[in-house]
Amino acid sequence: MKALFVHDHVFYKQDQKYYSPGGLPSEAWNRYLKNIDKLYVISRGSEDLQKGGLVLSSVDRIEFDLFYQVKGGLDYYKYNKVIEEKLEHYIRKVDFVIIRVPSTIGYFAYKICKKLNKPFITEVVGCAWDSSWNYGSFTIKLQAPLGYYRMKNIVKESFASTYVTKYFLQQRYPTRSKITTFASNVQIPLTDEIVKKNHLDYLELSESRILRIGIIGNLNIKYKGFDTALEALKIFKNKNPKLRFQFFLVGGGDQTYVKKIIKKTELENECIVVGRLQAGKQIFEFLDKLDLYIHPSKQEGLPRSVIEAMSRACPVLASSVAGIPELISDSYLHKPGDIEKFSKDLEIVLTDSKIRLNMAQENFEKSKDYVLDVLEDKRILFFKKVVENIEGK
């Protein structure tokens, strides 16, 4: 049996192999390959040989065919004929299609599946409305209603659906299908009690050093909430001039945007722009040296970085967007963009080491629900049901 995977993810081709910035490492394909013989991948591509912090995505029985000319925005419509022709070629020769949404290429695939009466399933990993409305640009905001309407139809009409949240995305994008499950797209290893002990020991020594705060996300994406973080930290600094801290910004992308806000908020002495770190070991080592992880995002599905931070026994402050309330106590959440509430949360947490220790322990225990082996079993069972139902037709 053959399937086609469609998304807007950017894969990087280097030395005839394909790499991901972190969201789709080679092990992520296991859930499909356990149940099918061949998987084709259509998405966006880049041949940037200097790109760092990548993880291998290539694996046996997977064939990539990427759009290198599609950078985003109007390119989807400029090259729509090219996109549709390639998609139709593959959709005709596979048994079913996997559409990860939100995705513009995924919408083209949905239309072709409808035309050819080809079964398709959806992997719901985020909200089309939030990703457009919170992007920052007025032009992008105008696309939110259309993106929401399209995604709602794709999910509703899919043969089967899997969600990364337990409740939020299911309520916003319901499906008619009887084959559904929820499983975060996070890839965290088995939680380790030694990791928890080491980080708790680290937190207990926080009063003897400069506090370390961290954030992870593409540094050029405005909806990640860098503005909220820096404005809140400025307020916190002014109220607590004797409490010293460093703020580490980790992520790929153009750094111009965040550096502009850093200068505006006069936090040049506190901020360290790290750039991209490789998923896995480098990210975990970074999280292990934090007193607080923050995630003030304005758009999410279920953020991988938050769950990874929790699995390393990090205290976390975050926005209440999308599925984050399924992870973090309400006490440590703020509404997206609420700088005042976020700054108060920073003061409460950063001035009390006991609170941070309690948060760390709670987060570590909660992260056990998202261990790779537990989630992977759910995903494999889901795709087994999909294949059995398609074979039975």
Secondary structure, DSSP 8 states (H G I E B T S, - for coil): -EEEEEEEEEEEEETTEEEESSSS-GGGGHHHHTT-SEEEEEEEEE--TT--S-EE---TTEEE--BSS--STTHHHHTHHHHHHHHHHHHHHSSEEEEEES-HHHHHHHHHHHHHT--EEEEE-S-HHHHHHTSS-HHHHTTHHHHHHHHHHHHHT-SEEEESSSSHHHHHS--S-S-EEE-----B----HHHHHHHHHHHHTGGGS-EEEEEES-TT-GGG-HHHHHHHHHHHHHH-TTS-EEEEEE--S-SHHHHHHHHHTT-TTTEEEEE---TTHHHHHHHTT-SEEEE--SS-SS-HHHHHHHHTT--EEEE--TTGGGTS-GGGEE-TT-HHHHHHHHHHHHT-HHHHHHHHHHHHHHHGGGBHHHHHHHHHHHHHHHHHHHHT-
